[in-house]
Amino acid sequence: MAPALHAGDWLLLDPTASRWPRRGSIVVFHEPGADILAIKRVAAHPGDRVRIQAGILHLADDEAWLLGDNAAVSVDSRRYGPVPLSALVGRAWFRYGPIRRLGWLPRI
């Protein structure tokens, strides 16, 4: 799948936790084990089951499974596991720059 975001995109975030995480939403979060912000897509939300190499992983009520759109090069939950909801900063919902890419962000 082609990435939904490009370097230099300006995004509006919704910080209200009551409306996310929903499957397919793009979220900004504090990457586990690092002091950086990252952007990924929610593939599974709290309480879901995720198939991994070792079997089936049951997400806790406070965890999300986040994946990048470009699986071949993405560092995501396949590497660092479930992400606690407390690490989520906001849901990206609108791109307001650059002007030629203005618009709603796609949900899958």
C-alpha positions as CSV (number, residue, x, y, z in Angstrom):
1,M,0.0,0.0,0.0
2,A,1.2,3.5,-0.8
3,P,1.9,5.7,2.3
4,A,-0.9,8.1,3.1
5,L,1.5,10.8,4.4
6,H,4.7,12.4,3.0
7,A,7.5,14.2,4.7
8,G,6.5,17.8,5.1
9,D,2.7,17.2,5.4
10,W,1.1,19.4,8.0
11,L,-1.6,17.7,10.0
12,L,-4.5,18.6,12.3
13,L,-4.8,16.3,15.3
14,D,-7.8,15.3,17.4
15,P,-6.5,14.8,21.0
16,T,-9.8,13.5,22.4
17,A,-9.3,9.9,23.5
18,S,-13.0,9.1,23.5
19,R,-13.2,9.1,19.7
20,W,-10.2,6.9,18.9
21,P,-8.4,4.6,18.4
22,R,-10.5,3.2,15.6
23,R,-9.2,0.7,13.1
24,G,-7.8,2.5,10.1
25,S,-7.2,5.8,11.8
26,I,-3.8,7.5,11.6
27,V,-2.4,8.3,15.0
28,V,0.6,10.2,16.4
29,F,2.2,8.6,19.4
30,H,5.3,8.4,21.6
31,E,7.3,5.5,20.1
32,P,8.1,2.8,22.8
33,G,11.6,2.9,24.0
34,A,12.4,6.2,22.3
35,D,11.7,9.8,23.0
36,I,10.3,10.6,19.5
37,L,6.9,11.1,18.0
38,A,5.8,8.7,15.3
39,I,2.8,8.3,13.0
40,K,1.2,5.0,12.2
41,R,-2.2,3.5,11.4
42,V,-4.3,1.6,14.0
43,A,-4.6,-2.0,12.9
44,A,-6.2,-3.4,16.0
45,H,-7.7,-1.6,19.0
46,P,-8.1,-2.6,22.7
47,G,-9.4,-6.1,23.2
48,D,-8.7,-7.3,19.7
49,R,-6.7,-10.4,18.7
50,V,-3.6,-10.0,16.5
51,R,-2.0,-12.8,14.6
52,I,1.8,-12.8,15.0
53,Q,4.5,-15.3,14.2
54,A,4.4,-16.8,17.7
55,G,0.6,-17.3,17.5
56,I,-2.3,-15.1,18.6
57,L,-1.8,-12.0,20.7
58,H,-4.7,-10.7,22.8
59,L,-4.5,-6.9,23.2
60,A,-5.3,-5.6,26.7
61,D,-8.0,-2.9,27.3
62,D,-5.3,-0.2,27.2
63,E,-3.3,-1.3,24.1
64,A,-3.4,-0.7,20.3
65,W,-1.6,-2.4,17.5
66,L,-0.1,0.1,15.1
67,L,1.3,-0.6,11.6
68,G,2.9,1.6,9.0
69,D,1.4,1.8,5.5
70,N,4.7,0.7,3.9
71,A,5.2,-2.7,5.5
72,A,8.5,-3.5,3.9
73,V,10.3,-0.6,5.7
74,S,8.0,0.3,8.5
75,V,9.2,0.1,12.2
76,D,5.9,-0.6,14.0
77,S,4.1,-2.9,16.4
78,R,5.5,-5.9,14.5
79,R,8.9,-4.9,16.0
80,Y,8.0,-3.2,19.4
81,G,4.7,-4.9,20.2
82,P,1.4,-3.3,21.4
83,V,1.4,0.4,22.2
84,P,-0.2,1.6,25.4
85,L,-3.1,4.0,24.8
86,S,-1.3,6.5,27.2
87,A,1.4,6.8,24.5
88,L,-1.1,8.1,21.9
89,V,-1.1,11.9,21.4
90,G,-3.9,12.3,18.8
91,R,-5.6,11.1,15.7
92,A,-4.5,12.8,12.5
93,W,-7.6,13.7,10.5
94,F,-6.8,16.5,8.1
95,R,-3.8,17.6,6.0
96,Y,-3.6,21.4,5.7
97,G,-0.3,21.7,3.9
98,P,1.2,21.7,1.5
99,I,-1.8,23.2,-0.4
100,R,-1.6,20.8,-3.3
101,R,-2.2,17.9,-0.9
102,L,-4.9,19.7,1.2
103,G,-7.7,17.3,2.4
104,W,-9.1,14.6,4.7
105,L,-6.8,11.7,5.6
106,P,-7.9,8.4,4.3
107,R,-9.2,5.7,6.7
108,I,-8.9,2.1,5.7
